Amino acid sequence: MLDTRTKAKLVEQIEAIVGPDHFTTDETDAVLNAHDAWPLSEAKIRAGETLPLADVIVYPSSTEEVSKILRVANDLRVPVVPVGGGAGTCGGTQPTYGGIQLDLKRMDKILAIDGESLLVRVQAGTVGIDLEEEVNRHGYTTGHTPTSLRASNVGGFIATRSGGSMSSLYGKIEDLTLGLEVVLADGSVVRCKAVPRHSVGPDLRQLFIGSEGTLCVITEATLRLFPLPPSRHFRSMCFPDVHSGLMAIRAIFREGIFPSVVRLYDAEDTALHVSTHFEVEEGNCMLMLAFDGRPEKVDIDESISARICIENGAKDYGEGPSKYWWEHRYDMYYPTKFATSGFSVGDTIDIVATYDRLENVYHEMKRVMEAHGAAVMSHFSHMYPNGGSIYMIFFVSQPDAESAWATYREIWDDGVAACLREGGTMSHQHGVGTTRSTYTEAELGSSFEVLKKIKEVLDPNGIMNPGKLGMGGHT
Ligand SMILES: Cc1cc2nc3c(=O)[nH]c(=O)nc-3n(C[C@H](O)[C@H](O)[C@H](O)COP(=O)(O)OP(=O)(O)OC[C@H]3O[C@@H](n4cnc5c(N)ncnc54)[C@H](O)[C@@H]3O)c2cc1C
């Protein structure tokens, strides 16, 4: 929290920039904005604990206003926490050291749709579903459909290096972001041109993509578009185990086939999410596939993929489970399954590894997490020719808050340690935020020093989202 004099000065200058209606110092607003979708914060709130609060929440309407606000914050050495949709799962928007929460939701304009170059220019506060529905009306898709599409916005997608459910075909947000406008801690505005690629030094867009508010505020982006696919076919294949499912996925990519959806559920996740609607033998693992494109091409891709699956021991379930998942993919979150009662807490650990390590990472993480009494279920949800991600969901119940939070942290510590030991990477799409902050150094190794030096240059006063992404706290 800021001292009274600094806060008074800050509020006066903020009001001069955005006017009296576009900021709040109200405690109720601060409490409501104190957390994102990090399950531990939600569990703590249910248990009656309080979280750190922002001193001021500001709603700018333009890049110019963002620039002025950052200049003021930098002069007064006030922390700034950018807020997108607030659906991040890692405590990234938590105002750990108080200060300003800079909420981009008023910057929600779709500025230009360019059908010739297949691009859309958009302000960072545009909610994912609003963007997707607008470009759909013009016959296009962004190809970026994370399950948080209705809750997150473009700035949040880019700041966390998010991945959509169709990423195997269309790519992740770092593949889709061609142009970027960001504001640095001193208020300077930086623009990276929208070009298909370039050979003019390192790609600075990639420095800002995934920076989680610690290096800049993202104010605008130019994203790729794709023509809406004329057809989408679903196919479901049930394997006796995870191993045979992964072998089949690898073989599909080796044929040069890129399904839009590739999701392999392990036995526990199949039991919870598939067996409730379809008859599946206990211990089996369901693979959901989807194929986008012209019907004649989709037919060929689908039939080759089905043949590969059957050769690897799968039973053909037709379109059923896969289509059902697609049509109900938002249901499991509303109401959230993480809204557990008493002193139960759960979370998701999304990791990524190459094929040679993926199965070991999976078995080892599962083993060490279960050793704490956690129920663990997983799906392999973003797959590539060279490897893929595992989305591990865990729940644990304890008799009191103290042991619940301690067990939660031990599961994370041991889970991430097992992931790194077996050669995986600790986050595929959710980012680092507060949850994984202490593991950043172990994950990045020698490159962490480079990241810290870049941070010192771009944000010498340490005002940008302090305490996140392994970066030190605000002094
Ligand atoms: C139900 C549910 C489903 C989800 N499904 C997926 C999924 O399929 N794929 C996936 O990748 N993730 C998923 N997530 C996680 C999360 O929603 C995404 O990571 C998303 O990208 C976060 O965007 P947001 O706008 O909600 O960001 P926020 O939570 O507001 O912010 C996240 C981080 O980015 C920073 N930030 C936000 N906006 C800006 C900006 N303009 N400039 C600089 N920094 C900024 C914040 O400071 C914070 O550190 C899911 C979350 C939920 C709750």
The ligand as a Gaussian input file, in Angstrom:
#p B3LYP/6-31G(d) Opt

LIG

0 1
 C      -11.885000     -21.181000     -17.509000
 C      -10.503000     -20.899000     -18.012000
 C      -10.054000     -21.520000     -19.163000
 C       -8.774000     -21.254000     -19.650000
 N       -8.370000     -21.818000     -20.819000
 C       -7.167000     -21.509000     -21.335000
 C       -6.746000     -22.056000     -22.585000
 O       -7.462000     -22.816000     -23.231000
 N       -5.519000     -21.686000     -23.052000
 C       -4.719000     -20.815000     -22.373000
 O       -3.651000     -20.493000     -22.859000
 N       -5.089000     -20.309000     -21.191000
 C       -6.283000     -20.607000     -20.657000
 N       -6.663000     -20.067000     -19.460000
 C       -5.741000     -19.167000     -18.734000
 C       -5.925000     -17.664000     -19.071000
 O       -7.230000     -17.299000     -19.274000
 C       -5.125000     -17.269000     -20.247000
 O       -3.764000     -17.476000     -19.911000
 C       -5.312000     -15.841000     -20.758000
 O       -4.389000     -15.638000     -21.784000
 C       -5.197000     -14.745000     -19.730000
 O       -5.774000     -13.600000     -20.333000
 P       -6.520000     -12.509000     -19.457000
 O       -6.949000     -11.417000     -20.382000
 O       -7.569000     -13.138000     -18.644000
 O       -5.280000     -12.011000     -18.590000
 P       -5.197000     -11.515000     -17.098000
 O       -5.544000     -12.585000     -16.151000
 O       -5.901000     -10.220000     -16.946000
 O       -3.614000     -11.228000     -17.018000
 C       -2.691000     -12.275000     -17.141000
 C       -1.271000     -11.695000     -17.075000
 O       -1.030000     -10.876000     -18.211000
 C       -0.766000      -9.519000     -17.832000
 N       -1.467000      -8.666000     -18.776000
 C       -2.793000      -8.676000     -19.075000
 N       -3.068000      -7.764000     -20.020000
 C       -1.901000      -7.152000     -20.320000
 C       -1.523000      -6.101000     -21.213000
 N       -2.410000      -5.491000     -21.999000
 N       -0.215000      -5.727000     -21.250000
 C        0.709000      -6.328000     -20.460000
 N        0.408000      -7.315000     -19.598000
 C       -0.874000      -7.724000     -19.528000
 C       -1.266000      -9.398000     -16.398000
 O       -0.546000      -8.419000     -15.678000
 C       -1.039000     -10.798000     -15.862000
 O        0.300000     -10.931000     -15.463000
 C       -7.928000     -20.352000     -18.932000
 C       -8.390000     -19.737000     -17.766000
 C       -9.657000     -20.015000     -17.303000
 C      -10.120000     -19.341000     -16.050000

